[in-house]
Amino acid sequence: MTDERRLGPYRLRSEVATGAFTVTFRAEHVELGREVQIKTLKASVARGGPLAAGLEREAKILGRLDHPGIVTIQDVLREEGGLGLVLEPVAGPTLAAVLGRVKRLGPDEAAAIAAQLARAVGHLHQRGVVHCGLAPEIVAVTPAGGVKILDLSTAREPGRGGEEEPFEALELARPDLMAPEQILGERPQPAVDVFALGVLLHQMIAGEGPFGPAQAEGRSAAHRVRREPPRPLRAVVPEVSRGLELLVLRCLEKEPDQRYANGNAVVAALEEILAERGFAPGAESALVAKALSGAKLEGLGGGATQRGGAKPALEPARLPVPVPRAPLIVEARPLLVVFALIVVGGAAIELGLRDHDEPDAPGLAEAADRATGPRGYLRVLAKPWAEVFLDGDLVDVTPIARSIPVLPGRHYVTFRHPNAPEDKREVVIAAGQTVLLDVTLKIDRAMPDAGVDAGAQDDSP
């Protein structure tokens, strides 16, 4: 007798990454002995639901790509109604792990990493794909001096009209890495990824994003991205060249047509800057390897662990977790419109989201203070965006990455947008339960441009 786990012809060795709804295993082909990684949905996730459709869409997109900077899909497994993506094994820590060790990279090393990442993004754009969710947690830095995108669960194909999206990329992306037009829910274009490249490059060099730390002056990340100018790199790191500073600022333009057109345009600009610094075209890999060496992560093997027995540093970190559309229904009474509530076990959503969420905004902190003792949790999504009031108090402006802690019982939630009628909801949340409110507001007046402050109608600070 053996307790080994199998999926098709593969023997599952160990988990290397996990989220609320997906899990990635290190695996080995039983006959060939070939090592792979297999990404699949957890057993608790409905096989015919939107999450399964999203995983299948990711497989199809990966199957059309062929680039050293993007993880390769080798096969698709279907067993007992489930789907498994057989992926190449990727060695090397995530960019998040590197930045966790050193906080800041040298401008040359950061430019080299950004150039390799932009080259992979450029390949996506050439294939009609917009990633929509670039983040340091899904980018591996390999010992050979390469960079590889590990996850395409947020990817969209805006040119494929009429194809229903299983779930919105807006719901998976990190607010501090989203472009202004992405926050407003506009159709994604390559400029969305260019903006994220600018944020990542700034973060690598300055140690924090261009709009300040995750929590600053009580404003959410989404508010600051839309309302505030990015902080110039040389205000933080004076030795950065003016050319590199201007490149980052152009990536971070509020209006998408003012940014570089696509990933390949960013590559060309970065190559020119590296050449001006005296680096030959083939120097990128050496610079990337230097960054990895400086983080003292290059020698870690597959069994190495980070602090607290976390997942191996050489494996993909937990990925952003897609939110399901309709697992369970809980008690709810509409005030203005009929609506459905989506519920998932509280622990699952909380564990899957904690890794990448920004610190609580003041409204969330106040909600946490009120919610002493057993808690339930409220997740809110609003298209295109909204101010969210809980029991009369402003919590934050969507997108809100974190679940809102609440006392068990009845609560009143109001969504406000300057160009839409108020949407009021009443929910009942039990201890340990997470309720998702997914609201589409009826916009009855023209939406503001992405680069214009949507809150300009009021005098709030």
C-alpha positions in Angstrom: 0.0 0.0 0.0 1.2 3.5 -0.7 -0.3 6.9 0.1 1.4 8.7 -2.8 -0.8 11.0 -4.7 -1.2 10.8 -8.5 -2.6 13.1 -11.1 -2.7 11.4 -14.5 0.8 9.9 -15.1 2.4 12.2 -12.5 3.3 11.5 -8.9 2.7 14.6 -6.8 5.7 15.2 -4.5 4.9 18.4 -2.5 3.0 21.6 -2.6 5.1 24.6 -3.8 2.4 27.3 -3.8 -1.1 27.6 -2.6 -4.0 30.1 -2.6 -7.6 29.9 -1.5 -8.7 28.2 -4.7 -5.6 26.8 -6.5 -2.6 24.7 -5.5 0.7 24.1 -7.3 2.5 20.8 -6.8 6.0 19.7 -7.6 5.5 16.5 -9.5 7.3 13.7 -11.4 6.3 11.7 -14.4 6.1 8.1 -13.3 7.5 6.6 -16.4 9.9 9.3 -17.6 11.1 10.6 -14.2 10.7 14.2 -15.6 10.1 16.9 -13.0 7.3 19.4 -13.6 4.9 21.6 -11.7 1.2 21.1 -11.8 -1.3 23.8 -11.1 -4.9 22.8 -10.3 -8.0 23.9 -8.5 -8.5 22.7 -4.9 -10.9 19.9 -4.4 -13.3 22.2 -2.7 -13.8 24.4 -5.8 -16.7 23.6 -8.1 -15.3 22.0 -11.3 -17.9 23.6 -13.6 -17.7 27.1 -12.2 -16.0 30.4 -13.3 -12.7 29.5 -11.6 -12.4 26.3 -13.6 -13.2 28.3 -16.8 -10.5 30.8 -15.8 -7.9 28.1 -15.3 -8.8 26.7 -18.7 -8.5 30.1 -20.3 -5.0 30.5 -18.7 -4.0 27.2 -20.2 -5.1 28.2 -23.7 -3.3 31.6 -23.5 -0.1 29.9 -22.3 -0.4 27.4 -25.1 -0.2 30.2 -27.7 3.0 31.7 -26.1 6.6 30.8 -26.6 9.0 33.1 -24.8 11.9 32.4 -22.3 10.4 35.0 -20.0 7.1 33.3 -19.6 6.5 29.9 -17.9 5.9 27.2 -20.4 2.9 24.9 -20.3 3.7 21.3 -21.3 0.4 19.6 -21.0 -3.2 19.8 -19.7 -4.6 17.0 -17.6 -8.3 16.2 -17.2 -9.2 13.8 -14.6 -12.6 13.3 -12.8 -13.8 16.5 -14.2 -10.8 18.4 -12.9 -8.2 20.3 -14.8 -4.4 20.4 -14.2 -1.9 22.6 -15.9 1.5 20.9 -16.4 4.1 23.6 -16.2 7.9 23.7 -16.5 9.7 23.8 -13.1 11.2 27.2 -12.5 14.2 27.7 -10.3 14.9 31.0 -8.6 13.2 33.2 -6.0 10.4 35.5 -6.8 11.2 39.2 -7.3 9.2 39.8 -4.1 11.6 37.5 -2.2 14.6 39.4 -3.6 13.2 42.7 -2.6 12.3 41.3 0.8 16.0 40.7 1.3 17.6 43.8 -0.1 14.6 46.3 -0.3 16.5 48.3 -3.0 18.4 47.3 -6.1 21.0 49.3 -7.9 19.6 51.3 -10.8 21.5 49.2 -13.4 20.4 45.9 -11.9 16.8 47.1 -11.7 16.9 48.3 -15.3 18.1 44.9 -16.5 15.4 43.1 -14.6 12.8 45.5 -16.0 14.1 45.1 -19.5 13.8 41.3 -19.3 10.3 41.6 -17.8 9.2 44.1 -20.4 10.5 41.8 -23.2 8.2 39.1 -21.9 5.3 41.5 -21.6 6.1 42.7 -25.2 5.7 39.1 -26.4 2.2 39.1 -24.7 1.3 42.3 -26.4 2.4 41.0 -29.8 0.0 38.0 -29.2 -2.9 40.2 -28.3 -2.7 39.5 -24.6 -2.7 42.1 -21.8 -1.4 40.7 -18.5 -3.4 43.1 -16.2 -1.8 41.8 -13.0 2.0 42.1 -13.0 3.4 41.9 -9.5 6.7 40.9 -7.9 5.1 37.8 -6.4 4.5 36.3 -9.8 7.9 37.1 -11.4 10.8 34.6 -10.8 14.5 35.7 -11.0 16.4 32.7 -12.2 20.0 31.7 -11.3 21.0 32.0 -14.9 20.2 35.7 -14.9 16.8 35.5 -16.4 13.3 36.7 -15.5 10.2 34.7 -15.9 6.4 35.4 -15.5 4.9 32.6 -13.5 1.2 33.3 -13.7 -1.3 34.5 -16.3 -4.6 34.2 -14.3 -5.3 37.9 -14.8 -4.5 38.0 -18.5 -7.1 39.4 -20.9 -7.4 39.3 -24.7 -9.2 42.5 -25.5 -9.1 41.8 -29.3 -11.2 38.7 -28.9 -14.7 40.2 -29.0 -17.7 38.4 -27.7 -15.7 36.0 -25.4 -17.1 36.1 -21.9 -14.6 36.7 -19.2 -14.9 34.1 -16.4 -14.0 36.8 -13.9 -12.7 40.3 -14.1 -8.9 40.9 -14.0 -9.7 44.0 -11.9 -10.7 41.6 -9.1 -7.3 39.9 -9.0 -4.9 42.7 -9.6 -3.1 44.6 -6.8 -4.5 48.2 -6.5 -1.0 49.7 -6.0 0.0 48.2 -9.4 -3.1 49.2 -11.3 -3.2 51.9 -13.9 -5.8 54.7 -13.4 -8.0 53.5 -16.3 -7.8 50.0 -14.9 -9.1 51.2 -11.6 -12.0 52.8 -13.5 -12.8 49.5 -15.2 -12.0 50.5 -18.7 -11.2 47.9 -21.4 -7.5 46.8 -20.8 -4.9 47.8 -23.3 -1.1 47.3 -23.3 -0.6 50.7 -21.6 -2.0 49.0 -18.4 1.1 46.7 -18.3 3.4 49.6 -19.1 2.1 51.4 -16.0 2.8 48.3 -13.9 6.3 48.1 -15.3 6.9 51.7 -14.2 5.6 50.9 -10.7 7.8 47.8 -10.4 10.9 49.6 -11.7 10.4 52.5 -9.2 9.9 50.0 -6.4 13.0 48.1 -7.2 15.1 51.2 -7.1 13.5 53.3 -4.4 12.3 50.6 -2.1 8.7 51.6 -2.3 6.1 52.4 -5.0 6.0 55.8 -6.8 2.9 56.8 -4.9 4.3 56.3 -1.5 4.0 53.4 1.0 0.9 51.2 0.9 -0.7 53.5 3.6 -0.1 57.2 3.4 -2.1 60.2 4.7 -5.1 58.0 5.0 -5.7 57.5 1.3 -6.1 54.2 -0.4 -3.6 53.0 -3.0 -6.3 53.4 -5.7 -7.0 57.0 -4.7 -3.3 57.9 -4.7 -2.7 56.3 -8.1 -5.5 58.3 -9.6 -5.0 61.6 -7.8 -1.4 62.1 -7.0 1.7 62.6 -9.2 4.4 59.9 -8.9 7.4 60.8 -6.8 10.4 61.3 -9.0 13.0 58.7 -8.6 15.9 61.1 -8.0 14.1 62.6 -5.0 14.6 59.2 -3.3 17.8 58.0 -5.0 19.8 61.0 -6.3 22.3 58.8 -8.2 19.7 57.6 -10.6 20.2 59.0 -14.1 17.8 61.6 -15.4 17.1 59.4 -18.4 16.0 56.5 -16.2 13.9 58.8 -14.1 12.1 60.2 -17.2 11.5 56.7 -18.5 9.7 55.7 -15.2 7.7 58.9 -15.2 6.6 58.3 -18.8 5.4 54.8 -17.8 3.4 56.3 -15.0 1.6 58.9 -17.0 -2.1 59.1 -16.0 -3.3 59.1 -19.6 -2.6 55.8 -21.3 -1.8 57.4 -24.7 1.0 59.4 -23.0 2.9 56.2 -21.9 5.1 53.9 -24.0 2.9 52.0 -26.5 3.7 48.5 -25.3 6.3 46.3 -23.6 8.7 46.3 -26.6 8.8 50.1 -26.6 9.9 50.0 -22.9 12.6 47.5 -23.8 14.0 49.8 -26.4 14.1 52.7 -24.0 15.8 50.6 -21.3 18.3 49.1 -23.7 19.3 52.7 -24.7 19.7 53.7 -21.1 21.9 50.7 -20.3 24.0 51.4 -23.4 24.5 54.9 -22.2 25.8 53.5 -19.0 28.4 51.5 -20.9 26.7 48.1 -20.8 26.8 45.8 -23.9 23.6 44.3 -25.2 24.4 40.9 -23.5 25.0 42.4 -20.1 21.5 42.1 -18.8 21.9 38.5 -17.6 25.0 39.4 -15.6 23.3 42.3 -14.0 20.2 40.2 -13.1 22.5 37.5 -11.6 24.3 40.3 -9.6 21.0 41.3 -8.1 20.3 37.7 -7.1 23.7 37.4 -5.6 23.3 40.6 -3.6 20.1 39.1 -2.1 22.0 36.0 -1.1 19.3 33.8 -2.6 21.1 32.4 -5.6 22.4 29.3 -3.8 19.1 28.1 -2.3 18.0 24.7 -3.4 14.5 23.4 -3.9 14.1 22.3 -0.3 15.2 25.6 1.2 12.6 27.5 3.2 12.1 31.1 4.2 11.4 32.3 7.7 8.6 30.6 9.6 8.7 27.4 7.5 7.1 29.2 4.5 7.1 27.9 1.0 10.5 27.5 -0.6 12.0 30.8 -1.8 12.8 29.2 -5.2 9.2 28.5 -5.9 6.3 30.8 -6.9 4.9 32.7 -4.0 1.2 32.6 -3.3 -0.6 34.0 -6.3 -3.4 36.6 -6.3 -6.7 34.8 -5.6 -9.6 35.0 -8.0 -13.0 35.5 -6.3 -15.7 33.0 -7.2 -19.1 34.2 -8.6 -21.6 31.8 -7.0 -20.6 29.1 -4.5 -23.2 29.6 -1.7 -26.1 31.9 -0.9 -26.7 33.5 2.5 -29.5 35.5 4.0 -29.8 39.0 2.5 -32.6 41.5 2.0 -32.2 44.1 -0.9 -33.0 47.7 -0.1 -32.9 49.1 -3.7 -32.1 46.2 -6.0 -32.3 42.5 -6.0 -28.9 41.0 -5.6 -27.0 37.7 -4.9 -24.4 37.2 -2.1 -21.5 35.0 -2.6 -20.1 33.2 0.4 -16.8 31.3 0.9 -15.4 29.9 4.1 -13.8 32.9 5.8 -10.5 31.2 6.5 -9.9 30.3 2.9 -10.3 33.8 1.5 -8.4 35.4 4.3 -5.4 33.1 4.0 -5.4 33.5 0.2 -5.4 37.3 0.3 -3.2 38.2 3.2 0.1 37.8 1.4 -0.3 40.6 -1.0 -2.7 43.1 0.5 -1.6 46.5 1.6 -2.0 47.5 5.2 -5.4 48.5 6.4 -6.6 52.0 5.4 -8.0 54.0 8.3 -11.6 52.9 7.6 -10.5 49.2 7.7 -8.6 49.8 10.9 -11.6 51.3 12.5 -13.7 48.4 11.4 -11.2 46.0 12.9 -11.3 47.9 16.2 -15.1 47.7 16.3 -15.1 44.0 15.4 -13.8 42.6 18.7 -14.4 39.0 19.6 -15.6 36.5 16.9 -15.6 38.0 13.4 -17.1 37.7 10.1 -15.7 39.3 6.9 -17.1 41.3 4.1 -15.5 41.5 0.7 -16.7 44.2 -1.7 -16.3 44.6 -5.5 -17.7 47.5 -7.4 -17.7 48.3 -11.1 -16.4 50.7 -12.2 -15.6 51.9 -8.6 -17.3 53.2 -5.5 -16.9 54.7 -2.1 -17.9 52.0 0.4 -19.8 52.9 3.6 -20.4 50.2 6.3 -23.1 51.0 8.8 -22.9 54.7 7.9 -19.1 55.0 8.1 -16.8 55.4 5.1 -14.5 52.4 4.9 -12.5 53.0 1.7 -12.7 53.4 -2.1 -12.7 50.3 -4.3 -10.8 48.3 -5.3 -10.3 47.2 -1.6 -7.9 44.4 -1.5 -8.6 43.2 2.1 -11.7 41.7 3.6 -13.4 44.0 6.1 -13.8 42.5 9.6 -17.2 42.8 11.1 -19.1 41.6 14.1 -21.5 38.7 13.4 -25.0 40.0 12.6 -26.8 42.4 10.3 -24.9 45.2 8.5 -25.8 47.9 6.0 -23.5 48.6 3.1 -23.7 51.6 0.7 -21.9 52.1 -2.6 -21.5 55.7 -3.8 -20.2 56.9 -7.2 -20.6 60.5 -8.4 -22.2 59.4 -11.7 -24.5 56.7 -10.4 -27.4 56.3 -7.9 -26.5 55.0 -4.5 -26.6 51.3 -4.2 -27.6 50.1 -0.7 -27.4 46.5 0.6 -28.3 44.7 3.8 -26.3 41.6 4.7 -26.3 39.1 7.5 -22.8 37.7 8.3 -22.1 34.8 10.6 -18.9 34.4 12.7 -16.1 32.9 10.5 -18.0 33.6 7.3 -16.9 35.8 4.4 -19.6 37.4 2.3 -18.8 38.9 -1.1 -20.9 41.8 -2.4 -20.3 42.2 -6.2 -22.0 45.3 -7.4 -22.2 46.9 -10.9 -23.3 50.5 -10.6 -25.6 52.0 -13.2 -23.6 55.0 -14.6 -26.1 57.6 -15.8 -23.6 60.3 -16.6 -20.2 60.4 -18.4 -17.4 58.9 -16.4 -14.4 61.1 -15.8 -11.2 60.5 -17.7 -8.7 58.2 -16.1 -6.3 61.0 -15.4 -8.9 63.3 -13.8 -9.7 63.1 -10.1 -13.1 61.4 -9.8 -13.5 62.9 -6.4 -13.1 66.5 -7.6 -16.9 67.0 -7.2 -16.5 67.1 -3.4 -14.2 68.9 -1.0 -12.9 65.9 0.8 -9.2 65.9 1.5 
